[in-house]
Amino acid sequence: MENWLMYGVLAAVLLFFFFMYLMLRRTFQGFKEGFQQSKKK
């Protein structure tokens, strides 16, 4: 039973970090694109 709990917590942490990585990458890409567009003007 404890093993299932440990795996559940580990999976939740991995999913959380994966979600944070995707959000940071998306916001960083948007920031970079906006910076390039403002540079062109």
MDTraj code that builds the backbone (N, CA, C; nanometers):
import mdtraj as md
import numpy as np

residues = "MET GLU ASN TRP LEU MET TYR GLY VAL LEU ALA ALA VAL LEU LEU PHE PHE PHE PHE MET TYR LEU MET LEU ARG ARG THR PHE GLN GLY PHE LYS GLU GLY PHE GLN GLN SER LYS LYS LYS".split()
xyz = np.array([
    [0.0843, -0.1208, 0.0000],
    [0.0000, 0.0000, 0.0000],
    [0.0879, 0.1260, 0.0000],
    [0.1951, 0.1235, 0.0787],
    [0.2830, 0.2408, 0.0851],
    [0.3496, 0.2659, -0.0501],
    [0.3824, 0.1581, -0.1218],
    [0.4466, 0.1742, -0.2530],
    [0.3542, 0.2488, -0.3479],
    [0.2247, 0.2151, -0.3467],
    [0.1294, 0.2838, -0.4343],
    [0.1238, 0.4319, -0.4002],
    [0.1249, 0.4621, -0.2717],
    [0.1196, 0.6027, -0.2289],
    [0.2443, 0.6766, -0.2757],
    [0.3605, 0.6112, -0.2612],
    [0.4861, 0.6734, -0.3032],
    [0.4856, 0.6987, -0.4538],
    [0.4406, 0.5987, -0.5306],
    [0.4358, 0.6160, -0.6757],
    [0.3363, 0.7257, -0.7144],
    [0.2256, 0.7344, -0.6434],
    [0.1250, 0.8373, -0.6714],
    [0.1822, 0.9766, -0.6487],
    [0.2519, 0.9945, -0.5367],
    [0.3122, 1.1250, -0.5061],
    [0.4198, 1.1578, -0.6089],
    [0.5008, 1.0591, -0.6443],
    [0.6071, 1.0804, -0.7421],
    [0.5486, 1.1207, -0.8777],
    [0.4418, 1.0521, -0.9195],
    [0.3772, 1.0840, -1.0474],
    [0.3185, 1.2253, -1.0432],
    [0.2581, 1.2627, -0.9303],
    [0.1993, 1.3962, -0.9169],
    [0.3084, 1.5032, -0.9267],
    [0.4215, 1.4800, -0.8621],
    [0.5320, 1.5771, -0.8658],
    [0.5865, 1.5892, -1.0079],
    [0.6043, 1.4749, -1.0759],
    [0.6558, 1.4773, -1.2133],
    [0.5587, 1.5513, -1.3049],
    [0.4289, 1.5247, -1.2902],
    [0.3290, 1.5937, -1.3722],
    [0.3316, 1.7427, -1.3441],
    [0.3468, 1.7805, -1.2177],
    [0.3511, 1.9220, -1.1803],
    [0.4703, 1.9915, -1.2457],
    [0.5882, 1.9283, -1.2390],
    [0.7080, 1.9886, -1.2992],
    [0.6951, 1.9953, -1.4510],
    [0.6346, 1.8914, -1.5121],
    [0.6153, 1.8896, -1.6567],
    [0.5225, 2.0032, -1.6980],
    [0.4137, 2.0238, -1.6206],
    [0.3190, 2.1309, -1.6489],
    [0.3860, 2.2672, -1.6351],
    [0.4638, 2.2843, -1.5302],
    [0.5342, 2.4114, -1.5092],
    [0.6327, 2.4370, -1.6235],
    [0.7026, 2.3309, -1.6696],
    [0.7982, 2.3447, -1.7787],
    [0.7275, 2.3897, -1.9069],
    [0.6112, 2.3287, -1.9346],
    [0.5363, 2.3666, -2.0550],
    [0.4900, 2.5113, -2.0460],
    [0.4388, 2.5520, -1.9304],
    [0.3896, 2.6898, -1.9142],
    [0.5053, 2.7888, -1.9290],
    [0.6190, 2.7606, -1.8648],
    [0.7338, 2.8518, -1.8731],
    [0.7846, 2.8607, -2.0160],
    [0.7900, 2.7473, -2.0864],
    [0.8388, 2.7481, -2.2233],
    [0.7443, 2.8287, -2.3134],
    [0.6131, 2.8136, -2.2903],
    [0.5163, 2.8865, -2.3727],
    [0.5261, 3.0364, -2.3482],
    [0.5342, 3.0764, -2.2234],
    [0.5429, 3.2193, -2.1916],
    [0.6760, 3.2751, -2.2420],
    [0.7839, 3.1969, -2.2321],
    [0.9148, 3.2435, -2.2794],
    [0.9133, 3.2618, -2.4309],
    [0.8508, 3.1675, -2.5034],
    [0.8413, 3.1791, -2.6488],
    [0.7599, 3.3020, -2.6870],
    [0.6485, 3.3245, -2.6177],
    [0.5662, 3.4418, -2.6466],
    [0.6434, 3.5694, -2.6194],
    [0.7191, 3.5723, -2.5121],
    [0.7987, 3.6909, -2.4781],
    [0.9046, 3.7152, -2.5847],
    [0.9697, 3.6069, -2.6301],
    [1.0730, 3.6193, -2.7321],
    [1.0132, 3.6708, -2.8632],
    [0.8959, 3.6172, -2.9012],
    [0.8314, 3.6621, -3.0248],
    [0.7929, 3.8086, -3.0141],
    [0.7372, 3.8476, -2.9017],
    [0.6984, 3.9873, -2.8826],
    [0.8206, 4.0775, -2.8863],
    [0.9316, 4.0329, -2.8293],
    [1.0541, 4.1120, -2.8292],
    [1.1045, 4.1305, -2.9721],
    [1.1007, 4.0227, -3.0508],
    [1.1457, 4.0320, -3.1903],
    [1.0549, 4.1255, -3.2701],
    [0.9231, 4.1193, -3.2488],
    [0.8292, 4.2047, -3.3207],
    [0.8538, 4.3503, -3.2845],
    [0.8756, 4.3796, -3.1585],
    [0.8986, 4.5186, -3.1171],
    [1.0329, 4.5677, -3.1723],
    [1.1271, 4.4749, -3.1916],
    [1.2577, 4.5112, -3.2477],
    [1.2426, 4.5528, -3.3952],
    [1.1530, 4.4804, -3.4668],
    [1.1320, 4.5118, -3.6085],
    [1.0753, 4.6521, -3.6265],
    [0.9855, 4.6921, -3.5360],
    [0.9275, 4.8264, -3.5435],
    [1.0343, 4.9281, -3.5096],
])
top = md.Topology()
chain = top.add_chain()
for i, resn in enumerate(residues, 1):
    res = top.add_residue(resn, chain, resSeq=i)
    for name in ("N", "CA", "C"):
        top.add_atom(name, md.element.get_by_symbol(name[0]), res)
traj = md.Trajectory(xyz[None], top)
